[in-house]
Amino acid sequence: RETFLARIAPDAAVPAAAVAAADPILTLPARIGLARLACPTCDHPVPVPGAEMAHWQALADRYGAAAAFAQLSPLVVALEPRGRAPMDRLLRAAQRQHMDAVLIYAVERGRGHAALLDTRNGYPYLTAAAETARRGGKPAAARALAAQVDEATAQLLAAMAARR
């Protein structure tokens, strides 16, 4: 079964071996972009719904100055040339917006997938997946995914703070 990262980066310019050999370079405070995709195989972000944006803001508030979340501009992504792997386009657009990392996520039919990637070297800091029963649909899947990302982000930021 194909992973979320494999679907968004089938022909990424950064070879898998290079990403595997990359070292984590994210430091705090970090500016993290949010790229909500319309579907797991889509290559362009859509506006983050208000309730989800409020959740990300609450997460940023919980971590204080350690992390700030900002939506990745769909317009900046649209300026990137077509023909690149979706992940490459999203990472380059995040670089243009001076983001340190980008949280790429999609919610569809009760399932959610997310990956937090370094904009400089593509290093995957975390991945998360959530699935809910059909009852509740996208909103329930988005909440379940957000809970998974919350937990993983808390662990990541704690580990980074310990390295300081």
PyMOL commands that place a pseudoatom at each C-alpha (Angstrom):
pseudoatom trace, name=CA, resn=ARG, resi=1, chain=A, elem=C, hetatm=0, pos=[0.000, 0.000, 0.000]
pseudoatom trace, name=CA, resn=GLU, resi=2, chain=A, elem=C, hetatm=0, pos=[1.405, 3.348, -1.069]
pseudoatom trace, name=CA, resn=THR, resi=3, chain=A, elem=C, hetatm=0, pos=[2.216, 5.861, 1.666]
pseudoatom trace, name=CA, resn=PHE, resi=4, chain=A, elem=C, hetatm=0, pos=[1.069, 9.475, 1.775]
pseudoatom trace, name=CA, resn=LEU, resi=5, chain=A, elem=C, hetatm=0, pos=[4.641, 10.692, 1.241]
pseudoatom trace, name=CA, resn=ALA, resi=6, chain=A, elem=C, hetatm=0, pos=[5.089, 8.389, -1.757]
pseudoatom trace, name=CA, resn=ARG, resi=7, chain=A, elem=C, hetatm=0, pos=[1.916, 9.777, -3.350]
pseudoatom trace, name=CA, resn=ILE, resi=8, chain=A, elem=C, hetatm=0, pos=[2.952, 13.421, -2.979]
pseudoatom trace, name=CA, resn=ALA, resi=9, chain=A, elem=C, hetatm=0, pos=[6.597, 12.846, -3.946]
pseudoatom trace, name=CA, resn=PRO, resi=10, chain=A, elem=C, hetatm=0, pos=[6.719, 10.128, -6.627]
pseudoatom trace, name=CA, resn=ASP, resi=11, chain=A, elem=C, hetatm=0, pos=[9.565, 11.777, -8.541]
pseudoatom trace, name=CA, resn=ALA, resi=12, chain=A, elem=C, hetatm=0, pos=[10.942, 14.221, -6.025]
pseudoatom trace, name=CA, resn=ALA, resi=13, chain=A, elem=C, hetatm=0, pos=[14.107, 16.042, -7.054]
pseudoatom trace, name=CA, resn=VAL, resi=14, chain=A, elem=C, hetatm=0, pos=[15.753, 15.023, -3.774]
pseudoatom trace, name=CA, resn=PRO, resi=15, chain=A, elem=C, hetatm=0, pos=[16.580, 11.313, -4.056]
pseudoatom trace, name=CA, resn=ALA, resi=16, chain=A, elem=C, hetatm=0, pos=[15.283, 9.094, -1.255]
pseudoatom trace, name=CA, resn=ALA, resi=17, chain=A, elem=C, hetatm=0, pos=[18.851, 8.163, -0.272]
pseudoatom trace, name=CA, resn=ALA, resi=18, chain=A, elem=C, hetatm=0, pos=[19.710, 11.842, 0.168]
pseudoatom trace, name=CA, resn=VAL, resi=19, chain=A, elem=C, hetatm=0, pos=[16.672, 12.432, 2.372]
pseudoatom trace, name=CA, resn=ALA, resi=20, chain=A, elem=C, hetatm=0, pos=[17.519, 9.324, 4.415]
pseudoatom trace, name=CA, resn=ALA, resi=21, chain=A, elem=C, hetatm=0, pos=[21.063, 10.600, 4.882]
pseudoatom trace, name=CA, resn=ALA, resi=22, chain=A, elem=C, hetatm=0, pos=[19.933, 14.134, 5.781]
pseudoatom trace, name=CA, resn=ASP, resi=23, chain=A, elem=C, hetatm=0, pos=[20.300, 15.315, 9.334]
pseudoatom trace, name=CA, resn=PRO, resi=24, chain=A, elem=C, hetatm=0, pos=[17.543, 17.177, 11.140]
pseudoatom trace, name=CA, resn=ILE, resi=25, chain=A, elem=C, hetatm=0, pos=[18.369, 20.895, 11.075]
pseudoatom trace, name=CA, resn=LEU, resi=26, chain=A, elem=C, hetatm=0, pos=[15.158, 22.473, 12.354]
pseudoatom trace, name=CA, resn=THR, resi=27, chain=A, elem=C, hetatm=0, pos=[15.752, 24.822, 15.270]
pseudoatom trace, name=CA, resn=LEU, resi=28, chain=A, elem=C, hetatm=0, pos=[13.447, 26.686, 17.589]
pseudoatom trace, name=CA, resn=PRO, resi=29, chain=A, elem=C, hetatm=0, pos=[11.722, 29.023, 17.192]
pseudoatom trace, name=CA, resn=ALA, resi=30, chain=A, elem=C, hetatm=0, pos=[10.347, 27.608, 13.951]
pseudoatom trace, name=CA, resn=ARG, resi=31, chain=A, elem=C, hetatm=0, pos=[7.964, 29.048, 11.402]
pseudoatom trace, name=CA, resn=ILE, resi=32, chain=A, elem=C, hetatm=0, pos=[5.783, 26.178, 10.198]
pseudoatom trace, name=CA, resn=GLY, resi=33, chain=A, elem=C, hetatm=0, pos=[3.671, 26.411, 7.073]
pseudoatom trace, name=CA, resn=LEU, resi=34, chain=A, elem=C, hetatm=0, pos=[0.316, 24.687, 6.761]
pseudoatom trace, name=CA, resn=ALA, resi=35, chain=A, elem=C, hetatm=0, pos=[-0.489, 23.110, 3.416]
pseudoatom trace, name=CA, resn=ARG, resi=36, chain=A, elem=C, hetatm=0, pos=[-3.918, 21.478, 3.451]
pseudoatom trace, name=CA, resn=LEU, resi=37, chain=A, elem=C, hetatm=0, pos=[-4.387, 19.497, 0.254]
pseudoatom trace, name=CA, resn=ALA, resi=38, chain=A, elem=C, hetatm=0, pos=[-7.837, 18.933, -1.247]
pseudoatom trace, name=CA, resn=CYS, resi=39, chain=A, elem=C, hetatm=0, pos=[-7.018, 15.204, -1.484]
pseudoatom trace, name=CA, resn=PRO, resi=40, chain=A, elem=C, hetatm=0, pos=[-3.968, 13.015, -0.753]
pseudoatom trace, name=CA, resn=THR, resi=41, chain=A, elem=C, hetatm=0, pos=[-2.925, 13.032, -4.430]
pseudoatom trace, name=CA, resn=CYS, resi=42, chain=A, elem=C, hetatm=0, pos=[-3.645, 16.712, -5.136]
pseudoatom trace, name=CA, resn=ASP, resi=43, chain=A, elem=C, hetatm=0, pos=[-0.723, 19.041, -5.795]
pseudoatom trace, name=CA, resn=HIS, resi=44, chain=A, elem=C, hetatm=0, pos=[-2.104, 22.350, -4.561]
pseudoatom trace, name=CA, resn=PRO, resi=45, chain=A, elem=C, hetatm=0, pos=[-3.156, 23.586, -1.141]
pseudoatom trace, name=CA, resn=VAL, resi=46, chain=A, elem=C, hetatm=0, pos=[-6.653, 24.776, -0.373]
pseudoatom trace, name=CA, resn=PRO, resi=47, chain=A, elem=C, hetatm=0, pos=[-7.628, 27.303, 2.298]
pseudoatom trace, name=CA, resn=VAL, resi=48, chain=A, elem=C, hetatm=0, pos=[-7.500, 25.886, 5.802]
pseudoatom trace, name=CA, resn=PRO, resi=49, chain=A, elem=C, hetatm=0, pos=[-11.056, 25.902, 7.232]
pseudoatom trace, name=CA, resn=GLY, resi=50, chain=A, elem=C, hetatm=0, pos=[-11.595, 28.304, 10.125]
pseudoatom trace, name=CA, resn=ALA, resi=51, chain=A, elem=C, hetatm=0, pos=[-12.059, 25.581, 12.764]
pseudoatom trace, name=CA, resn=GLU, resi=52, chain=A, elem=C, hetatm=0, pos=[-8.831, 23.865, 11.700]
pseudoatom trace, name=CA, resn=MET, resi=53, chain=A, elem=C, hetatm=0, pos=[-6.929, 27.177, 11.633]
pseudoatom trace, name=CA, resn=ALA, resi=54, chain=A, elem=C, hetatm=0, pos=[-8.170, 27.883, 15.161]
pseudoatom trace, name=CA, resn=HIS, resi=55, chain=A, elem=C, hetatm=0, pos=[-6.828, 24.489, 16.210]
pseudoatom trace, name=CA, resn=TRP, resi=56, chain=A, elem=C, hetatm=0, pos=[-3.393, 25.178, 14.708]
pseudoatom trace, name=CA, resn=GLN, resi=57, chain=A, elem=C, hetatm=0, pos=[-3.345, 28.591, 16.370]
pseudoatom trace, name=CA, resn=ALA, resi=58, chain=A, elem=C, hetatm=0, pos=[-4.191, 26.980, 19.723]
pseudoatom trace, name=CA, resn=LEU, resi=59, chain=A, elem=C, hetatm=0, pos=[-1.341, 24.525, 19.186]
pseudoatom trace, name=CA, resn=ALA, resi=60, chain=A, elem=C, hetatm=0, pos=[1.049, 27.404, 18.438]
pseudoatom trace, name=CA, resn=ASP, resi=61, chain=A, elem=C, hetatm=0, pos=[-0.187, 29.271, 21.531]
pseudoatom trace, name=CA, resn=ARG, resi=62, chain=A, elem=C, hetatm=0, pos=[0.500, 26.183, 23.641]
pseudoatom trace, name=CA, resn=TYR, resi=63, chain=A, elem=C, hetatm=0, pos=[4.143, 26.151, 22.486]
pseudoatom trace, name=CA, resn=GLY, resi=64, chain=A, elem=C, hetatm=0, pos=[4.593, 29.889, 22.883]
pseudoatom trace, name=CA, resn=ALA, resi=65, chain=A, elem=C, hetatm=0, pos=[7.495, 31.286, 20.898]
pseudoatom trace, name=CA, resn=ALA, resi=66, chain=A, elem=C, hetatm=0, pos=[8.737, 27.804, 19.909]
pseudoatom trace, name=CA, resn=ALA, resi=67, chain=A, elem=C, hetatm=0, pos=[6.481, 27.498, 16.860]
pseudoatom trace, name=CA, resn=ALA, resi=68, chain=A, elem=C, hetatm=0, pos=[4.349, 29.772, 14.716]
pseudoatom trace, name=CA, resn=PHE, resi=69, chain=A, elem=C, hetatm=0, pos=[1.936, 28.421, 12.123]
pseudoatom trace, name=CA, resn=ALA, resi=70, chain=A, elem=C, hetatm=0, pos=[1.064, 30.254, 8.893]
pseudoatom trace, name=CA, resn=GLN, resi=71, chain=A, elem=C, hetatm=0, pos=[-0.921, 29.072, 5.919]
pseudoatom trace, name=CA, resn=LEU, resi=72, chain=A, elem=C, hetatm=0, pos=[1.098, 28.282, 2.804]
pseudoatom trace, name=CA, resn=SER, resi=73, chain=A, elem=C, hetatm=0, pos=[-0.188, 30.613, 0.112]
pseudoatom trace, name=CA, resn=PRO, resi=74, chain=A, elem=C, hetatm=0, pos=[-1.933, 28.780, -2.743]
pseudoatom trace, name=CA, resn=LEU, resi=75, chain=A, elem=C, hetatm=0, pos=[-0.894, 31.668, -5.004]
pseudoatom trace, name=CA, resn=VAL, resi=76, chain=A, elem=C, hetatm=0, pos=[2.810, 31.187, -4.213]
pseudoatom trace, name=CA, resn=VAL, resi=77, chain=A, elem=C, hetatm=0, pos=[2.423, 27.451, -4.917]
pseudoatom trace, name=CA, resn=ALA, resi=78, chain=A, elem=C, hetatm=0, pos=[0.702, 28.270, -8.226]
pseudoatom trace, name=CA, resn=LEU, resi=79, chain=A, elem=C, hetatm=0, pos=[3.758, 30.323, -9.239]
pseudoatom trace, name=CA, resn=GLU, resi=80, chain=A, elem=C, hetatm=0, pos=[5.942, 27.211, -9.027]
pseudoatom trace, name=CA, resn=PRO, resi=81, chain=A, elem=C, hetatm=0, pos=[6.425, 25.501, -12.408]
pseudoatom trace, name=CA, resn=ARG, resi=82, chain=A, elem=C, hetatm=0, pos=[4.208, 22.511, -13.169]
pseudoatom trace, name=CA, resn=GLY, resi=83, chain=A, elem=C, hetatm=0, pos=[5.936, 19.227, -13.888]
pseudoatom trace, name=CA, resn=ARG, resi=84, chain=A, elem=C, hetatm=0, pos=[7.634, 18.998, -10.515]
pseudoatom trace, name=CA, resn=ALA, resi=85, chain=A, elem=C, hetatm=0, pos=[6.584, 16.494, -7.875]
pseudoatom trace, name=CA, resn=PRO, resi=86, chain=A, elem=C, hetatm=0, pos=[3.880, 17.963, -5.642]
pseudoatom trace, name=CA, resn=MET, resi=87, chain=A, elem=C, hetatm=0, pos=[6.209, 17.847, -2.625]
pseudoatom trace, name=CA, resn=ASP, resi=88, chain=A, elem=C, hetatm=0, pos=[8.893, 19.797, -4.480]
pseudoatom trace, name=CA, resn=ARG, resi=89, chain=A, elem=C, hetatm=0, pos=[6.395, 22.506, -5.435]
pseudoatom trace, name=CA, resn=LEU, resi=90, chain=A, elem=C, hetatm=0, pos=[5.130, 22.767, -1.852]
pseudoatom trace, name=CA, resn=LEU, resi=91, chain=A, elem=C, hetatm=0, pos=[8.634, 22.844, -0.340]
pseudoatom trace, name=CA, resn=ARG, resi=92, chain=A, elem=C, hetatm=0, pos=[9.830, 25.508, -2.785]
pseudoatom trace, name=CA, resn=ALA, resi=93, chain=A, elem=C, hetatm=0, pos=[6.741, 27.637, -2.122]
pseudoatom trace, name=CA, resn=ALA, resi=94, chain=A, elem=C, hetatm=0, pos=[7.349, 27.289, 1.630]
pseudoatom trace, name=CA, resn=GLN, resi=95, chain=A, elem=C, hetatm=0, pos=[10.973, 28.359, 1.106]
pseudoatom trace, name=CA, resn=ARG, resi=96, chain=A, elem=C, hetatm=0, pos=[9.763, 31.450, -0.787]
pseudoatom trace, name=CA, resn=GLN, resi=97, chain=A, elem=C, hetatm=0, pos=[7.588, 32.302, 2.235]
pseudoatom trace, name=CA, resn=HIS, resi=98, chain=A, elem=C, hetatm=0, pos=[10.601, 31.886, 4.563]
pseudoatom trace, name=CA, resn=MET, resi=99, chain=A, elem=C, hetatm=0, pos=[9.135, 28.902, 6.392]
pseudoatom trace, name=CA, resn=ASP, resi=100, chain=A, elem=C, hetatm=0, pos=[11.402, 26.506, 8.241]
pseudoatom trace, name=CA, resn=ALA, resi=101, chain=A, elem=C, hetatm=0, pos=[9.130, 23.502, 7.830]
pseudoatom trace, name=CA, resn=VAL, resi=102, chain=A, elem=C, hetatm=0, pos=[5.788, 22.731, 6.233]
pseudoatom trace, name=CA, resn=LEU, resi=103, chain=A, elem=C, hetatm=0, pos=[3.001, 20.506, 7.542]
pseudoatom trace, name=CA, resn=ILE, resi=104, chain=A, elem=C, hetatm=0, pos=[1.411, 18.945, 4.477]
pseudoatom trace, name=CA, resn=TYR, resi=105, chain=A, elem=C, hetatm=0, pos=[-1.883, 17.271, 5.217]
pseudoatom trace, name=CA, resn=ALA, resi=106, chain=A, elem=C, hetatm=0, pos=[-5.038, 15.971, 3.587]
pseudoatom trace, name=CA, resn=VAL, resi=107, chain=A, elem=C, hetatm=0, pos=[-8.367, 14.850, 4.962]
pseudoatom trace, name=CA, resn=GLU, resi=108, chain=A, elem=C, hetatm=0, pos=[-10.697, 12.771, 2.815]
pseudoatom trace, name=CA, resn=ARG, resi=109, chain=A, elem=C, hetatm=0, pos=[-13.568, 10.347, 3.489]
pseudoatom trace, name=CA, resn=GLY, resi=110, chain=A, elem=C, hetatm=0, pos=[-12.848, 9.761, 7.155]
pseudoatom trace, name=CA, resn=ARG, resi=111, chain=A, elem=C, hetatm=0, pos=[-9.077, 9.502, 6.700]
pseudoatom trace, name=CA, resn=GLY, resi=112, chain=A, elem=C, hetatm=0, pos=[-6.351, 12.007, 7.374]
pseudoatom trace, name=CA, resn=HIS, resi=113, chain=A, elem=C, hetatm=0, pos=[-2.626, 11.979, 6.567]
pseudoatom trace, name=CA, resn=ALA, resi=114, chain=A, elem=C, hetatm=0, pos=[0.069, 14.471, 7.499]
pseudoatom trace, name=CA, resn=ALA, resi=115, chain=A, elem=C, hetatm=0, pos=[3.824, 14.949, 7.160]
pseudoatom trace, name=CA, resn=LEU, resi=116, chain=A, elem=C, hetatm=0, pos=[6.010, 17.685, 8.646]
pseudoatom trace, name=CA, resn=LEU, resi=117, chain=A, elem=C, hetatm=0, pos=[8.951, 18.282, 6.305]
pseudoatom trace, name=CA, resn=ASP, resi=118, chain=A, elem=C, hetatm=0, pos=[11.984, 20.535, 6.550]
pseudoatom trace, name=CA, resn=THR, resi=119, chain=A, elem=C, hetatm=0, pos=[11.862, 23.075, 3.716]
pseudoatom trace, name=CA, resn=ARG, resi=120, chain=A, elem=C, hetatm=0, pos=[15.640, 23.034, 3.233]
pseudoatom trace, name=CA, resn=ASN, resi=121, chain=A, elem=C, hetatm=0, pos=[16.419, 19.340, 2.941]
pseudoatom trace, name=CA, resn=GLY, resi=122, chain=A, elem=C, hetatm=0, pos=[13.053, 17.536, 2.916]
pseudoatom trace, name=CA, resn=TYR, resi=123, chain=A, elem=C, hetatm=0, pos=[13.781, 15.801, 6.221]
pseudoatom trace, name=CA, resn=PRO, resi=124, chain=A, elem=C, hetatm=0, pos=[10.531, 14.223, 7.519]
pseudoatom trace, name=CA, resn=TYR, resi=125, chain=A, elem=C, hetatm=0, pos=[10.201, 15.239, 11.169]
pseudoatom trace, name=CA, resn=LEU, resi=126, chain=A, elem=C, hetatm=0, pos=[6.900, 13.494, 11.680]
pseudoatom trace, name=CA, resn=THR, resi=127, chain=A, elem=C, hetatm=0, pos=[4.149, 11.664, 9.906]
pseudoatom trace, name=CA, resn=ALA, resi=128, chain=A, elem=C, hetatm=0, pos=[0.678, 10.994, 11.214]
pseudoatom trace, name=CA, resn=ALA, resi=129, chain=A, elem=C, hetatm=0, pos=[-2.419, 9.198, 10.041]
pseudoatom trace, name=CA, resn=ALA, resi=130, chain=A, elem=C, hetatm=0, pos=[-5.906, 8.913, 11.441]
pseudoatom trace, name=CA, resn=GLU, resi=131, chain=A, elem=C, hetatm=0, pos=[-9.038, 7.113, 10.416]
pseudoatom trace, name=CA, resn=THR, resi=132, chain=A, elem=C, hetatm=0, pos=[-12.542, 7.444, 11.757]
pseudoatom trace, name=CA, resn=ALA, resi=133, chain=A, elem=C, hetatm=0, pos=[-15.765, 5.606, 11.166]
pseudoatom trace, name=CA, resn=ARG, resi=134, chain=A, elem=C, hetatm=0, pos=[-17.801, 6.943, 8.263]
pseudoatom trace, name=CA, resn=ARG, resi=135, chain=A, elem=C, hetatm=0, pos=[-20.028, 8.729, 10.786]
pseudoatom trace, name=CA, resn=GLY, resi=136, chain=A, elem=C, hetatm=0, pos=[-18.559, 12.172, 11.253]
pseudoatom trace, name=CA, resn=GLY, resi=137, chain=A, elem=C, hetatm=0, pos=[-16.752, 12.215, 7.885]
pseudoatom trace, name=CA, resn=LYS, resi=138, chain=A, elem=C, hetatm=0, pos=[-14.135, 14.888, 7.193]
pseudoatom trace, name=CA, resn=PRO, resi=139, chain=A, elem=C, hetatm=0, pos=[-14.593, 16.935, 10.400]
pseudoatom trace, name=CA, resn=ALA, resi=140, chain=A, elem=C, hetatm=0, pos=[-14.125, 13.852, 12.595]
pseudoatom trace, name=CA, resn=ALA, resi=141, chain=A, elem=C, hetatm=0, pos=[-11.115, 12.725, 10.555]
pseudoatom trace, name=CA, resn=ALA, resi=142, chain=A, elem=C, hetatm=0, pos=[-9.623, 16.233, 10.748]
pseudoatom trace, name=CA, resn=ARG, resi=143, chain=A, elem=C, hetatm=0, pos=[-10.007, 16.227, 14.554]
pseudoatom trace, name=CA, resn=ALA, resi=144, chain=A, elem=C, hetatm=0, pos=[-8.482, 12.744, 14.843]
pseudoatom trace, name=CA, resn=LEU, resi=145, chain=A, elem=C, hetatm=0, pos=[-5.575, 13.732, 12.589]
pseudoatom trace, name=CA, resn=ALA, resi=146, chain=A, elem=C, hetatm=0, pos=[-5.047, 16.949, 14.548]
pseudoatom trace, name=CA, resn=ALA, resi=147, chain=A, elem=C, hetatm=0, pos=[-4.828, 14.909, 17.763]
pseudoatom trace, name=CA, resn=GLN, resi=148, chain=A, elem=C, hetatm=0, pos=[-2.169, 12.655, 16.186]
pseudoatom trace, name=CA, resn=VAL, resi=149, chain=A, elem=C, hetatm=0, pos=[-0.206, 15.670, 14.941]
pseudoatom trace, name=CA, resn=ASP, resi=150, chain=A, elem=C, hetatm=0, pos=[-0.531, 17.331, 18.367]
pseudoatom trace, name=CA, resn=GLU, resi=151, chain=A, elem=C, hetatm=0, pos=[0.995, 14.324, 20.092]
pseudoatom trace, name=CA, resn=ALA, resi=152, chain=A, elem=C, hetatm=0, pos=[3.808, 13.947, 17.566]
pseudoatom trace, name=CA, resn=THR, resi=153, chain=A, elem=C, hetatm=0, pos=[4.523, 17.708, 17.593]
pseudoatom trace, name=CA, resn=ALA, resi=154, chain=A, elem=C, hetatm=0, pos=[4.698, 17.750, 21.387]
pseudoatom trace, name=CA, resn=GLN, resi=155, chain=A, elem=C, hetatm=0, pos=[7.247, 14.921, 21.310]
pseudoatom trace, name=CA, resn=LEU, resi=156, chain=A, elem=C, hetatm=0, pos=[9.249, 16.619, 18.543]
pseudoatom trace, name=CA, resn=LEU, resi=157, chain=A, elem=C, hetatm=0, pos=[9.368, 20.000, 20.274]
pseudoatom trace, name=CA, resn=ALA, resi=158, chain=A, elem=C, hetatm=0, pos=[10.280, 18.384, 23.606]
pseudoatom trace, name=CA, resn=ALA, resi=159, chain=A, elem=C, hetatm=0, pos=[13.160, 16.517, 21.944]
pseudoatom trace, name=CA, resn=MET, resi=160, chain=A, elem=C, hetatm=0, pos=[14.336, 19.706, 20.209]
pseudoatom trace, name=CA, resn=ALA, resi=161, chain=A, elem=C, hetatm=0, pos=[14.173, 21.699, 23.436]
pseudoatom trace, name=CA, resn=ALA, resi=162, chain=A, elem=C, hetatm=0, pos=[16.223, 19.001, 25.172]
pseudoatom trace, name=CA, resn=ARG, resi=163, chain=A, elem=C, hetatm=0, pos=[18.928, 19.298, 22.476]
pseudoatom trace, name=CA, resn=ARG, resi=164, chain=A, elem=C, hetatm=0, pos=[19.414, 23.034, 23.081]
for i in range(1, 164): cmd.bond("trace and resi %d" % i, "trace and resi %d" % (i + 1))
show_as sticks, trace
zoom trace
